[in-house]
Amino acid sequence: MEKKYTIYTHTTLFSSTEAMSDKVPYLVAVVADENDNRVSAKIEGFELGMDIKIGMPVYLKTNEETGEEYFSL
């Protein structure tokens, strides 16, 4: 099941700690649900050159194998 959020603000990171160095560049955003509850998260599915905009939808998804939740474009 997916839950829809929207991008409230965002930034693209080009440097990172060693643990995340294989993910650079990556997108981090503050996203809001339909009640304007906000959370910051790394957004999966981002590729350099994508036109990311305030108000774009993102989706909270669950990895079926691990049960881990993540945000995705």
C-alpha positions as CSV (number, residue, x, y, z in Angstrom):
1,M,0.0,0.0,0.0
2,E,1.3,3.5,-0.9
3,K,0.5,6.7,0.9
4,K,0.8,9.9,-1.1
5,Y,2.9,12.9,0.1
6,T,4.0,16.1,-1.6
7,I,7.4,17.7,-1.7
8,Y,7.5,20.8,0.6
9,T,11.2,21.6,0.1
10,H,14.2,19.7,-1.2
11,T,17.9,19.6,-1.9
12,T,20.3,17.4,-3.8
13,L,23.3,16.2,-1.9
14,F,26.6,15.8,-3.8
15,S,28.8,14.8,-0.8
16,S,28.1,12.4,2.0
17,T,29.5,10.2,4.7
18,E,31.4,7.1,3.7
19,A,28.3,5.0,4.5
20,M,26.3,6.9,1.8
21,S,29.1,7.7,-0.7
22,D,27.8,5.1,-3.2
23,K,24.4,6.9,-3.3
24,V,25.7,10.4,-4.3
25,P,24.0,12.4,-5.7
26,Y,20.8,11.8,-3.8
27,L,17.6,13.8,-3.1
28,V,16.5,14.7,0.4
29,A,13.2,16.4,0.9
30,V,10.7,17.5,3.5
31,V,7.4,15.9,2.5
32,A,3.9,16.6,3.7
33,D,0.9,14.3,3.9
34,E,-2.7,15.4,3.4
35,N,-2.9,16.8,6.9
36,D,0.3,18.8,6.4
37,N,2.3,16.6,8.8
38,R,5.9,16.9,7.6
39,V,8.9,14.5,7.7
40,S,12.3,14.7,6.1
41,A,13.5,11.7,4.0
42,K,15.8,10.5,1.3
43,I,13.8,10.0,-1.8
44,E,14.3,6.9,-3.9
45,G,14.1,6.9,-7.7
46,F,16.0,10.2,-8.1
47,E,18.5,10.6,-11.0
48,L,20.6,13.7,-11.7
49,G,18.9,16.0,-14.2
50,M,15.4,15.2,-13.0
51,D,13.2,18.3,-12.7
52,I,12.2,18.1,-9.0
53,K,9.6,20.7,-8.0
54,I,7.8,21.8,-4.8
55,G,4.4,20.2,-4.8
56,M,5.5,17.0,-6.7
57,P,4.0,13.8,-5.4
58,V,6.1,11.2,-3.6
59,Y,4.9,7.9,-2.2
60,L,5.6,6.2,1.0
61,K,6.0,2.5,0.0
62,T,6.9,-0.7,1.9
63,N,9.5,-3.2,0.7
64,E,7.6,-6.4,0.7
65,E,10.7,-8.5,1.5
66,T,12.0,-6.5,4.4
67,G,9.0,-4.5,5.6
68,E,11.1,-1.4,5.5
69,E,9.3,1.8,4.5
70,Y,10.8,4.3,2.0
71,F,9.8,7.3,0.0
72,S,9.8,7.1,-3.8
73,L,9.1,9.4,-6.8
